[in-house]
Amino acid sequence: MAYVLSSRPSLCRDSRVPVQFRWMVAAVALLLMALQLAPASATSVDSDPPTTSRILDRQQVIARFADADSRFTDIDGVQVHYKDQGRGPVVLLIHGTLGDVADWDGWVAVLARHRRVLRIDLPGFGLTGPLSSGNYSTARLLDLIDAFMDQMGVERFSLAGISYGGLVSFRYAATRTERVDALILINSAGVETGKPPPRAVAAGSSPAASAPSSASIFRDTVITAADIERNLLHMLVEPDRLSSSMVARKLAFANIAGRGEESIAGRTLYERGDPMRVLGHVRAPTLVLWGGGNRALTPATADLFVSGLRHACDAERVVYPDAGHLLIVDQPQRSAADALKFLQRVEAGAPCRSVRAAAP
């Protein structure tokens, strides 16, 4: 589900252009990138059609979008893209579906003044390479996080995840209780099934036309700028938060060669099991952040998370009425400030408290 600027000049200028024209700008950007980045062995028009339309070369996309803070490390044969910024107690940030490390830029601007902030692109997203085994299960991702944090020399750390990254985070915290000293879940997946964006509704169309779209950024062989923008606008309350550079970045990442197969493998292995039982194994104090304008997951789900964290040292929720599913982009400063206060309270050794709810 449910969000780096290049060191090179952007093909898609990051201006506040009217939202109805942004997809056109990003589409031109992708076309130019496809012409520049397509592999030399790309199928010609006269030959058989390719098995997938996701054709951008990953190494050239890396050259286009990696910045001065980008780092790569090999973990079990997977080239993982990550960033390591700031100093102090460690917090690891896990993005959601359609996400990448740049979604956390607003949080890092706040947290890195007080914390060592690590963030990674999960396999199947951003600039991280594929898993040769094809095993995109949550369990495999938990092992990868273990290996990554071992490589970083970090034994205990705080963990924050949004959307699908929240599911990965609470399952990690529930099964590695000795490694996680604090947990932050932001519009977390794993309890409620997320709602996709509706189809575009034409004037005079029937109500059925506004039903959730069957188009999928996971299964479709062609991912367009319009697909990316529709999904992102579904996740945001404030359309002005959507920049043309964000659309262009995510459009390129989604169209890396092999990304379609990675997405399908990830969705095939997506299992929730009994999330309330899993949540009951979390021991770390936990902060649940939720967007009141979330169109992908209902705000009531935040209460289910808090109630499920029955054995956590502490559990509280904060709801932001003016934020959507992509809360860290809708309200980056406010949510990061609340997260920092929570982490500082945990670091100060605040005693465990009863489960409670809070509003900003």
N, C-alpha and C positions, 0 to 999 in steps of 0.2 A: 504493500500500500504506500501507506501510506504511506531531506530536501538539502571557487578557485578561479580564480580568474587566471587566464592564460598569461604567460609572460610575453606572448606575441600579440600583435594587434588583433582584436576580435573581428571575425567575419560578420558578426551580428552586433551592431552597436547597442550598448546597454542604455538606451534612452527610454524615456517614459512615453513610448509611442502608444496611440490608442490601441486598446486590447484587441479590437477586431482586425487590426493589421499586423499584429506581432507574428502570427503564425505564417503570414506571407513572407515576412523578413527572415524568419527562421528556416522556412522551406528553401528559400534561395541559398541560405548559408549551407544547408545540408547538401543541396545540389552541387554547389561549388566544392564542398568537402569530398563528396563522392567522386567527382571528376579528378580531384587532386590526390585522394587517398586510396582509391580503388586498387586492389592488388593487380600486378601486371598480368596475372593469369585469369583475370575476370572474364566470364563468358561473353563472347561477342554476340551481336544482335542476330547473326545468321545461324548460330549454333543452338543446341538445346538450351532451354531456360535453366537457370541455376536452381538448386534445391531451396535456397533461401535468398531473400532480398536484403538481408542484413550483411552488407559487404565491406564496411569500412575496416581498414587494417588497424588493429589495436595499437601497434607500436607507433604508427603515425598519429593516431588520436592522442596517444600519450604525449608525443612531441607538441601537439597542438594545445592540450589542456593542462598538463602537469605544470606546476609553478615552482618557485624557489623553495617552498616548504615540503614539496612532495618527496617521499621516500619509497623505495621498493625493497622488499625482502622476500626471500624464498622460504616458504613454509610447506614442508611435505610436497615439494614440487609445484606449489602454487605461488605465482608472483603476486604478492599482496601489496597494494598501494595504501600508504598510511601517512599521517602527519604526526609530529611529535613537537609540541610547543609548550612553553612555560616551564616553571619549576615549582616543586612542592609536592604535596600529596597527589597521588595519581588518580585521574578519572578517565575511563574509557568510554567513548561515545559510539553508539551503533545506530546507523541510519535505517530508514524503512524502505519499503518497496518504491521503486523508481528513484531511490535516493542515492546519495554519494557524499563524500566527506565535506563538500562545499556547503551542504545544507546547514552545517553546524557553525559556519563562519561567525554569525552573530553571537553564539554562545562562547566560542573560543575567545572573542574579543573581550569578554567579561571574565571568563574563568581562568584564562592563561595568566592573568595578573596575580593569581593566588594559587594556582594548581599547575601541575604538569598534565597537559591534556593530550591524550592519544586518541586518534580516530582512524578508522579503517574503512575501505570499501569492501563490502562483503563480496564473495565470488558471485558472479552473475550481474554485478552492478559496477558503476564507475570505471576505474582503470585497472581493477584487479583482474588477473587472468583466470582462465577456467580451471575447474577441478577435473583432472584427467580421468578420475574414477567415475565421474558422472554422478557421484553421491552428493546431492545438494540438500540432504536432510538436515534438520535442526541439530541433531546429535553430532553430525560431522562438523557443523559450524562451531559447536561448543568446544570440540577438540582443537579446532583451528585457533580459537581465541586462547585456549590454554597454551598452545605452542607459541603464539604471538607474544603473549605477556611473559612467557619464560624467556623468549629471545630479548625482550625489552628489559629483562632483569627485574621484573615487578612480581612480587608474591601476593600482596594484598592491594586492593584498589576499589574505588567506587565505580559504579557502572550505570550508564544512562542509555536508554534505548527508546526510539520512537517507532510506532506502528509495528511492522514486522520486526524491527530491531528491539521493540519492547518484548515481544514473544521470546526472541533469542535471549534477551537479558534476564527475564524472570526465570526462564528454564536454567540458565547458567547459575543464577544466584541460588536456585533451589537445589542444585546438584553439586555445587562447589561452595558450600557455606563458609568454608575456612578461608576462601580467597576474597569474598566480597564484603566490604565493611559498610557500604551504603548503596542503595538501589533507587534509581529514578525511572519511572515508567511514564511515557508521554503518549497519550492516545494509543495505548498498547493494543496490538492485535493479540489473538490467542484465546479470547473468551467469546466475543461476538464475531459473527461472519460479517466482513465489511461490505458495504454497499458501493457498487461501481457508479461512475457518473452516468446521468441519463443520456439518451440519444438527443441530438439536436432536434428541436421541434419546429417544424415549418408552419407558417401561418395557415390556419384552417385545418390543421391535421387532427386526427383523432387522438383521444387521451392515451391510446396504446403507444403513440409515438413518443411519449415522454417516459416510457418504461426504461429501466436500466439497460444500458447498451450491452449487446452480446459481443461487441468488438473487444479484443483483449490485447493489451500491451505484452502479455505473456505468450500468446499463441499465434498472433498474426505475423505473417512473413514480412509485411510492409508496415513499418511504423512511421507515420507522418508527423509533421509539426502540429497539425490539428489534433492528432491523437494525444500528443504530449500536453498540449495546452489544455485540452478538455479535462484530462486527468488532474493537472495541477490546479486549475480553477475550481475543480470539485473539492480540492483539499484546502483551499484558501478562502478566507472570508473577505479579505481586501484584495481586489484584482490588481491594484497598483503594486503589490508585492511581487507580481509576476513580471520579470524582465525578459527582454528578448534574448539576453545572454544565457539566462537560466534555461529557456526553451532550447536554444541551440546546443548547449552543453548536454542536456539530458537526451536530446534527439540523437546526437552523435554517439553517446554511450549506448543507447538502446539499439543502434544499428551497427555495432561492432560485429564483425564476422563471427558466427557461432553463438551470438547472444540469444538468438531465438531458441536454439536447442537448450541453452543453459536455463532460460526462463521456464521452458516446458518441464525440464527435469526438476526444477525447484518447486513448481506447482504440483507436480505429480507426487512429490515426497512431503507435501505440506500436510501435517497431521496435528490436531489439537489435543487428542487424547482426552484426559480429564483435567482441564486447566485448574479447576478449583483445588483438586488434590495436590497438584504441583505447587500452586501458590502457598498452600499450607506448609510446605517444606522450607519456604524462605525464612531466614532468621534475621537478616540485615534490616535496619530501619529503612523504610521505604516512603518515597514521596511520589504520589500519583498526580500528574498534571494533565488537565483535560481542556479541550476547546469547547466552549458552549455552543459554538456555531459549527460543530463537527457534523458534516453530512455523510461521512463514511462510517462512523461508529457513534451510537447514541450516547449522550452524556451520562445516562443512567448506568452505563457499563462501568464508569469510574467507581461507583459505589460497590459494584460486584467485585472489583479488584481489591478495594479496601477491606471488604468483608472476607474475601478469600485469604488475605494476608493475616490470618488469625494467630499465627505463631511468630510473626515478625516482631522485632524489638519495638517498633513504632510504625504506624501507618497513617498517613494523612493525605488528603487530596486538596488540590487547588483548581478551581474552574475559572477559565478566562472567557467571559461572555463574548468578547470581540475577537476570538481566535477560532480557527477551524482545525482540520485534521493535521495540517502541516504547521503546528503551533510554533515551532522553533523558527519559522520564517515569518508567520503572522505577527508574533510578539516575541522577538528574540531577546531584547534587553530585559523586559519584565520577567520572562520565564527564566532566563539565565540568572538574574539577580535572586529570584526565589530559590533556584537550585543551589546557588552559592551559599545563601543563608542556611539552608538545610545541611549542606556538607560541612559548613563551619560549626554548626551545632553538634553534628555527629563527632567531628574531630575534637571538640571541646569536652567530649565525654558526657553529653546530656543523658540522664537516666532514661530507661525505657518508659514509655507512657502508654496509656490506653489508646486504642484505635479511635481516631477522631476525624472529622471533616473540617475543612477550612475554606474560606473564600478570600480572594485578594483584597 
